[in-house]
Amino acid sequence: MTELQHADIPEPLPDGALPLMGENSGLGLSATDDVRPPITIRKVSFQRFKQFKDTTITLRPGVSLIAGGNNSGKTSLLHGLAVWEFCRTATRMERGEEGLLPEATDRQGFGLGDEQFSPINVPSLKHLWTNLKSAKEPDAADGGYTLHLTCEWEQDGKARELGFGLALVNDRLFIKTASSNLASGDPAPRIAYLPPFAGIMAREERINGAIRRRRIGEGLAGAVLRNLLLDMQQANLAKRAALRERPAHESGKRRTKISDADLKRLREEDPWELLLQALRGVFNAELQVKDFREEYHSYIEVLVDKGTVDGYKFKRHPGYNLRDLMVEGSGFLQWLSVYTLATSPDADVLLFDEPDAHLHPTLQQEMLGRLEDLASSVGKQVLLATHSSEILRNAEPSKILQIKPGGSTRYLSEPHQKIGLLEGLGSDYAPRIDQVRKAKHILFVEGTSDIPILKHLAQAAGLTWPTDWVAWHTTASHKERKNLWRALIEDIPGIVAVSLRDRDDEALNTVGDHLQDANCPDLEGFHARKWRRRYIEAYLLWPPTLAACSGKTEDEVTDYLRDHHAIAIGSSFVDRDAPQTLIDVRAKNILTGLGLNAIDVAKNLPAEAICEDVLALLKLLNDLA
């Protein structure tokens, strides 16, 4: 990059000089007594960061489920916030608190080597920039700081803002405070990022905050899990010791144990206590962190105990041998890493990238419920990127933040909007939705054989099958299909849908003229239809065709229909108001009994055997196309 003037380039930090960021990185999990209220980010803005060329995203308090198709920007949102946190911490350590104040925007930035960049894992720093273009644009007044990350929040009823500019010069990253309205002493949100769980090792050494952040940024959260657990357990032991040292009463005598009131408060507020209680409740398990002395021990040992739970009491299973944390299943370890970070007092905003990836649907819901409880009780903000249909299906729409390719975002407001997400709306690669986008016609059917049967019947009737219709196989009800159509037309206006269902055991009077479903009135663009007969196979029972396809004589087929299914088929077979026995006949059993396939029968049905109901549906499809 040549556009950045030499005068704008400060002397970079020496290699490896970025210091420990424990107090406000959220990744050191230091045992602080910081009791300030957690801060909620209201808005985050990106310029030239990954998919977000110029994007502002409004965020809500509590838990937000970040959803969207592959490559839509879910992870980029989390990455952007993680890089913002890195910039804030690095600036604070290099320039002090004054480096975050408004007057710092007129000063030079500072430089880091790529080996010091630890919040996320990228092949090279150039991958932070949209389309890998980090160079200054002609006539731009940014001084070469071409990538910008800005967070906004509210503190004491006043809007706060802190933004950073980033520049790339010869593989060195330069960071500069680009915008700020902070006053001295104003706190900023503390952000912690947890990528998908991986990297647990048999032997984990004691490591400092900078190395922890690097490993987490590289996607190796498991490689620091024992460190985080050791920190939490040691902080808990220190609190317990302090509570025992408190005078029992005015006489000044020391206690021999923690008072009931102090113990109750400790169990309700301390991260280690919360974690253990959650493990007891979900897995009937406890953790035992072995004593660790840095001058003696090389590795951190954490064992898992299994047993029965009664309130706060835990009783080990008879004969159970404690085992190392590493041998537990991936679901247990993923859940543990998420909850360990969630209970940390050092983070206001938690970023989880697909934490449900290794979890059974029941555990997914359990994890989300506990995160919501934490968020509401202590005021944490949680951004959780997910593809889980289980989580999205059961979530309130207002908690789902949808991200679409290009950076457009919205919180959902209606249940039907979730269906579009579950079906892949917004994905870069969704073949069926791509077809709908082009054709704008959807034919919902229940069985995979329905469309081939209809095509053969159209050919027999001398009608052209309209190629505009995209087949969508689903056993969902008309109502659910209508919700999906409503979700689709928000993104693809003008879609016409026909929803075709079997009548099965529903009352005959639920089918109106032209097969209209009386329980689901038509809307402009959505047409609900139901077969008058039990299902489509009942329109194929033409004896001459059954005989030709089965190799039997027509008399043999007629006798079979009469003796085994109590029906006689005559000239009224094609009529809209056919005999009740034909309306209700279980035609699939007849075809199976004759050893026939419905599609093969449809291929051989003559024009005179095409029923009026079938012709009504084919006419509707042609008219709408």
Disulfide bonds with the S-S distance in Angstrom:
none
